């Protein structure tokens, strides 16, 4: 595997970790914090995470597909598009996945050997 493929896979897998952590801690009545009793989330907060998941899941799929494609131009487009769609995944893990996907897309575009 080449560098852009490894970076794309790692960035895509971090997206899933970044979206799973808020659901694990703040999902109403099923998460570790119990939901709206703590005043943090509640059912209105899940609407925000539902919207975030709506954008992050396609970013995950585009990142995986872009990492597995051997054509560098198409892979670069898919990885940069995945990086843009991963912006709603806030927090440290979301920033790291955005940077990794963006670097993977740039590496796919600028690497010397074209296939």
C-alpha positions in Angstrom: 0.0 0.0 0.0 1.1 3.5 -0.7 1.3 6.4 1.8 -1.9 8.1 0.7 -3.8 4.8 1.0 -2.6 4.2 4.5 -3.3 7.8 5.6 -6.8 7.6 4.0 -7.6 4.4 5.9 -6.4 5.7 9.2 -8.3 9.0 8.7 -11.5 7.2 7.8 -11.3 4.9 10.8 -10.7 7.8 13.1 -13.9 9.4 11.7 -15.9 6.4 13.0 -14.2 6.7 16.4 -14.9 10.4 16.4 -18.6 9.9 15.8 -18.9 6.9 18.2 -17.6 8.7 21.3 -20.4 11.2 21.5 -23.0 8.5 21.0 -21.4 6.4 23.8 -21.4 9.2 26.3 -24.5 11.2 25.5 -27.1 8.9 24.0 -30.3 9.4 26.1 -30.8 6.6 28.6 -28.4 4.2 27.0 -25.1 6.1 27.2 -22.7 6.2 30.1 -24.0 9.6 31.4 -27.7 8.6 31.2 -29.0 11.3 28.9 -30.8 14.5 29.8 -30.6 14.1 33.6 -27.1 15.7 33.4 -28.3 18.7 31.5 -25.7 18.1 28.7 -27.6 16.5 25.9 -31.1 15.2 25.8 -33.2 14.5 22.7 -32.4 17.9 21.1 -28.7 17.1 21.3 -29.2 13.9 19.4 -30.6 15.9 16.5 -27.2 17.6 16.2 -25.4 14.3 16.3 -27.8 12.8 13.8 -26.9 15.6 11.4 -23.3 15.1 12.1 -23.6 11.4 11.4 -25.5 12.2 8.2 -22.3 13.9 6.9 -19.7 11.8 8.5 -20.9 8.4 7.3 -20.5 9.5 3.6 -17.1 10.9 4.4 -16.1 7.6 5.9 -17.3 5.7 2.8 -15.6 8.1 0.4 -12.4 7.9 2.4 -12.4 4.1 2.3 -13.2 4.0 -1.4 -10.6 6.7 -2.1 -8.0 4.7 -0.2 -8.7 1.5 -2.1 -8.7 2.9 -5.6 -5.5 2.6 -7.6 -6.2 5.6 -9.9 -4.5 8.5 -8.1 -6.6 11.3 -9.6 -9.9 9.8 -8.6 -8.5 8.8 -5.2 -7.3 12.3 -4.6 -10.7 13.8 -5.4 -12.5 11.3 -3.2 -10.1 11.8 -0.3 -10.3 15.6 -0.5 -14.1 15.4 -0.7 -14.1 13.1 2.3 -11.9 15.6 4.2 -14.4 18.4 3.5 -17.4 16.2 4.5 -15.6 15.3 7.8 -15.5 18.8 9.1 -18.6 18.4 11.2 -16.8 15.7 13.3 -15.7 18.1 15.9 -13.1 17.6 18.6 -9.5 16.4 18.6 -10.2 13.2 16.7 -12.2 15.0 14.0 -9.4 17.5 13.4 -6.9 14.7 13.2 -9.0 12.8 10.7 -9.6 15.9 8.6 -5.9 16.6 8.4 -5.0 13.0 7.6 -7.7 12.8 4.8 -6.5 16.1 3.4 -2.9 15.1 3.4 -3.8 11.8 1.8 -5.7 13.6 -1.0 -2.8 15.9 -1.6 -0.4 13.1 -1.7 -2.6 11.2 -4.2 -2.6 14.2 -6.5 1.1 15.2 -6.2 2.9 11.8 -6.2 5.2 11.3 -9.1 4.0 8.0 -10.6 0.6 8.1 -12.3 -1.3 4.9 -13.0 
